[in-house]
Amino acid sequence: MNYKSTNNKSEIVNFDQAVVKGLADDKGLFFPLEIPRLPDSFFENLKTMKLSEIAFQFLKPYVGNVLTEKEIADILNDALNFEIPLVKVAENVYSLELFHGPTHAFKDVGARVMARFLAKFSGKNKKVTVLVATSGDTGSAVASGFLDVEGVEVVVLYPKGMVSTIQEKQFTTLGKNITALEISGTFDDCQRMVKEAFMDKELSEKMNLSSANSINVARFLPQAVYYFYAFAQLKDTHKPVVFSVPSGNYGNLTAGLFAKQSGLPIDKFIASSNINNVVPKYIETGNFEPTASVQTISNAMDVGNPSNFARILEIYNHSWSEITKNIEAYTFSDHDTRKTMREVFEENNYILDPHGAVAYCGLRTYMQKHDVVGIFLETAHPAKFFETVEESIPIKVKIPDNLQESLKREKLSIQMNNSFDELKHFLLNTFVNSELTKV
């Protein structure tokens, strides 16, 4: 499989080049030249397949011949060694619990797979420095996935005061090959600084930079797998099946669209947004107008200029009418989110995290007018936001042991302004000049 840029001004590359580069030279996102449709036999056997087996069948065409089938299978068996259960919450309403991995967030799927691909490919190149912007869970999942991986340094940029306490502790307390930069600004500032680093000529000449955000094909493509796995666990699919996706940078929704393009019979996607509603406004008006992000209690979705929207446009050839046939979009406030957490606990004894609550809001809104089976993505363990969740429900949230341990560790972060020049100076002095001094 080869990959082009969504800006169509860069050279065609294969999978390993796309993974290592992260972002195309023309600032576009890599996009496969085709989205293969899976054979009927795959869907006939879906209910009998393990998560890693589904992942192998889906990802094999995208990896192509840069790795052997055994190498791909070994990576996926090692990375996807946890469950993703589909849990019934109410009649025809299911939660796809994506928080059973090591960092208790959906990003464990993409981050762990990507880390293993990049570790394999970095052996063919000089030392790789992974730059990643996080609004919360990406930082912990990427840090965990790459911790102690030989030949890879990870630099996590995150907005000061805008991630939960547990999220911050998960990636700022590891040390070793993980460096946390606490940026005075928003997630959009962090994302902008990372993109500027990729485009900087001096950095590209002196460093081998890669990204672990969902702009990287090896991060978002594996996320398509759990849509198939959700179908595999459904007992009754006589009604149309819809997915409500809590949406910020839109990598998760993009992955779901890839699953649908591959043949999975998803009737509709609901893009459930907090008040950072650039895409819902596009769905309503046809105009895409990025804005500055606004802080909410569903912080991982606080994105004012979602990168993966470029891929959604590419899937549907920039056709607003085709996009709106496949995606419905809604916007919800923090008040809506808190109210839903409380109501779902009272009515169904189910604890939502703030992001899953936004997704539940979107699904409930859609199901008021449509007779469907609805699946919402519960993207993080409620314990990661226990302060917020406990304000809405009458019980304490049980915190898993490994999250308890992270709270006890000392925070190690470097404070920085939202200036690319500061980031560039740091990268050169830390990873280039210091190495030259050693020599």
N, C-alpha and C positions, 0 to 999 in steps of 0.2 A: 504494500500500500504506500502511495506517495501522498504528500501533503502540500497544499498551496497556502498562500496567505489570504485572509479575508479582504485585504486591500489590493490583492492581485498585482502587486508590483515587485514581488520578491521571487527568488528562484524556487523551483519545486524541490522538496527534500523527502527523504525516507523517514521512517518512524524514529530511529535512534537519533538522527539529526534534529528532528522536531522536538524530541524530549530534552536533549542537552541544550539546545538553543532557547527553548521556552517560548520566545517571541520572535516573529519574523523580522528581517532587517528593515522592512517598510513599516514597522510598528503594528502590523496586523497580527491576528491570531491564526495559528495553523489550523487547517481544516482539511479533512481527507477528500481526495478527488472523487470518491464515491462512498455511499453508505450501503454496504452489502445487505441484501435481504436474506435472512436466515431460512434454511430449507424447512419444508413442512415436517420432516422427521424430527427436527429440533423441538418444535412445539408439541408434537405428539408425545415426546419423551420428557417434556419439561417437568412434570410433577414428580418424576423419579430421580431427578438430577440434584447433586449437591451444589452449593453455592459456587465452589471453585470450578466445578465442571461446566456450569452455565457460563461463568466468566471466561473459561478457556474457549468455548465455542463462539462467544461473542467477540472476544478480543483478538483471536488468532488472525483474522483477516487484516486487522488494523496494524498489528505488529509486522506482518509480512515475513519475509525470509531473513530478517536481521538477527533472529534467534531461532533455534530449533524448537520443535513442538515440545520436547522434553524440558527445555529451559523455560519456556512459557508456563508449562504446567507446574514446574517446581516453584516458580515465583508465586503463582496464584495459590497453590496449596499452602505455602508458607505464610502468605500475606492474609488470606481470607480464612483464618482458623478460628472464627467466632460465628455465632448465630445472628441472624437478622429476623426475628419472629414477627409474624403478622398476628396482631392481637385484636380480638373483637371488643369494641368499646360500647356500641349500641347496635340496634337493628340496622343491618346493611352498612355499618360504619366500622372501619378497621384502622388501627394504628400500625404503621410499619416502623417498628422500633429499631432505629439505626444507631443506638447508643450502647451496644454490647461489646464494642471493641475496647482496646486498652486505654484510650483516652475518653471514652464514653461520648463520642460524637460521630456523626455520619462521615466525617472527613477521614476517619480511620481507614475506610475502604480505599478511597483514591490515594491518600497519602502513603499508605503501606505498600500498595502496588507500585506507585510511582517511585518510591524510595528504592525498591528492589530493581526496577528497570534502570534507574539512573546509576545505581551502584554497578550494575552489569556494564552499562555503556561507558561509565567514567574510566573503566579499565583501559578503554581504547584511546582515551584523551588525557590531557594534563588534569591536575587537581580541579575539581568543580566547586564553585561557591554558589550555593542555592540562596537566592534572595526571595523572601516571601513577605507579603503584607497580610496582616490578619486583623479581623474585627472580633476575634475571639477564638473559635475552635480550630481554625486552620493552623494557628501557631502551635498549639499543643499536639495536634495530629502529625504535623510535619516534623516537629522536634522529636517526638517519640519514634516516628518512622525512620529518621536519619541518625538517631543517636548512636555514636560509635561506628558509623559506617565509614570505612577507610576511604580516604581520597575525597571526602565531601565535607565542606564547611557549610553551616546553615546560619543565615542572618535573618532574624525575624523582626520586622518593623510593625509596631502596634501603637494605636492612639492612646496617649496618656489619659487615664481616668475613664476610659470608655469600654473596658472589658471587665467581666466579673472577677472577683477575687480569686476564685479557684482557677478560672481560665488563665489568668496572669501567672499564678504560681506554677501552673503545669509547664510552661515553657521558659520561665525566667529563673528557674532554680536548678537547671540541669548542668550547666557548664559544659565542659569537654568541648565538643565541636559545635555547640549551639550558642549563638550570641543573640541577645535580645536588645533591640533598640527601642526605647520609649520615646515616641515622637510627640512633640507639642503640636497637635493638630488632629485631624479626622482620619478615618480609614481611607477616604479618597486621597488625602495628602500622602499617606503611606503608599497607596497603589500607584500614584503619580510618580513618586520618587523611585520606586522599583522600575517602572517603565522607562524613566529617564536614564537610569543606570544601564539598561539594556541597549539604549540608543547611543550611549556615549562612546565615541571612537577610542579614546585612550583606555577606558576600562575594557572594551572589547578586545583590544590588542594585548593588554597585559593580564587579563583574567579570563577564566572560562566560567561565565555566568550562566545560571539556569534559574528557572522559576518553579515554585511548587504551588502557586495559586492555581485556581481552576482555569487560568489562561493556558496552562500546560496540558497538552493532549493526554498525557499519561495520568493526570489528576482527574479530569472530568470523565473520560471515557469509561473507566471502571465503575463509575457511579451508575451507569446505565444498567448494570448487572442486577441491582436489587429491585428494579421494576419487574424484571422477569421472575425473580425469586418470589416477589409478592404474589404474582399470578400463580406460581407453582403451589402456593399455600392456600389459595382460595378454594373453598369447598363448592361454592355455587357461582357460576359465571353466566347465568341465563340473562341477567340484566346487564346493560352497558356498565363498564367499569371506568371510573374517573379517578384521577390523582390530584390531590391538593398539595402544592409544594410551597413551603415557606421560602420566599424568594428575596435575595439580596444582590449577589453578583451574578445570579442566574446560571451558574454552572450545573446545579442540580436539575433544574428544569430542562436545560439544554440536553443533558444526558438522557432524561426521560423522552425527549423528542427523538433522540437517536434510537432509543429502544422501539418507539412507535414506527419510525421509518424502517426499522429492521423487520417489522412484521408483527410486533406485539399489539394485540387488539385493544388499545387504550382509546376510549371514546372521546375523552376530553381532558385537558389539563387546566387546573385552576392555579393561576399565579397569585398566591396570597401574600400581600405586601403589608408592611407597616406604613407609617406616613411618608416614608421614602418611596414615593409611588410614581417614579418616572415611567416604568413600563405600563402599569395600569392606565396612565394618562395616554400613552401611545396606543394601547388597545382601544381606548375610547375615541381618540381624535385622529390617529394616524401620524401624529407628530412626536418625534423623539427629542426631548429637550432636557439634557443632563442638568442637574442642580447641585448645590452644596448639600451634603448629607446632614440629617438632623438626628440627634441622639434619642434613642428609645430604650425600652426595657428588653426588646428583642434585638440586642445590639449587633448580632452577626448579620443582620439584614439592613444595617444602616449604611446603605450605599447609594450615592446620588448619580453615579455614572457607571452602571454595570457593564463590565468588560464583555461578558458572554452574550450580550444582546447582538453583537456582530455575528456570532455564530447562528443565532436564531434567524436573523435576516438571511444568512447564507442558505440555511436549510430550505427556506421558502422563497428563494430568489427575490428577496426584498418585497414580496407581495403582502401588503397589509391585509387584504381580504383572505389570503390563505392562512396567515398567522391567526387572525381572529376566528377562523373556522376551527382551529385546534386549541386555542388558548382563551380562556375567560379570566378576567383579572379583577381583583377586589382589593380595597385598601381598608385597614383597620387601625384604630387608635390604641394607645396604651390602656385607655379605659375599657375598650372592647376586649383587649387581651386579658386583663385582670378579671373582668366579669366572666369570661369564658372559662378561665382556669377554675374559678369558684364553682360555676354551674356544672361543669363536667365532673368535678369531684363530688359534688352533692348528688348528682343524678346517676352517675355511673361508677363512682368510687375509683376514678382513674386520674392520676396526677400528670398534668401536662407541664412541659417547660414553656417559656414565653413564645418560642418559635413554633413549637407544635400547636400552641393555642391559636396563633395567627392562622396556621394551616387549617385548624378545626373550624375557625370562623368562616374561612373561605368555602370549605366543604359544606358546612351547614347552610350557608347562604345559597349555594348552588342547588343543594338537594331540596330546598323549599319549592323549587319549580320543576325538578327533574327526578324521575323514578330510576335511580341508579344504585349500584354498589360503589361506595366511596371509600377511598384509602387516603389518609393524610400521613405525611411524613413527620415522624417525631424524631427530630434531628439531633437532640442532645439530651443527656440525662438531666432530669429536673434538679438534681443536686448541684449541678454546675451553676445554677441560679437560685440557690436555696433561699437567699434573702428575699428575692422578689416573689418566688413561689409561695413562701410561707406568709406573705402579706395577704394572700388571696385564699388560702385554705386553712382549716383549723388544726392541722397536725404538723409535726416536724417531718422534714424530708430526710430519709435515711441516706447518709453520705457513704458511698463505697469506700472501702479501706484505702485503696491507692489514692483516691482524692483526699482523704483525711491526711495521708502521709505528705502529699504535696503542700498542704497548708502549713505544715510544720517546718518546711525547708526555707532557707534564706533566699530572698529575692536577689538575683544578679541581673541588673539591667544597666544600660548606658543611656542617659538622657540626651536628646538631640532635638534641635529645632526642625521644622518641616522644610528644610532647605536641601536641595539636591547637592549643592556644593559641599555641605557638611558631610553628607553621606559618602560622596565620592572621596573626599579627603580621608574619611575613616577607612573605607575599603582599601585604598591604595596603601595607607600607612600600616594597616593591620595585616593584610594578606599579600601585598606585593613587596613593599619596601622592607618589611621585617624579614621576609624570606631571602631577599637579596643580601641583607646584613648578615644573615646566618651563613650564607655562602662565602 
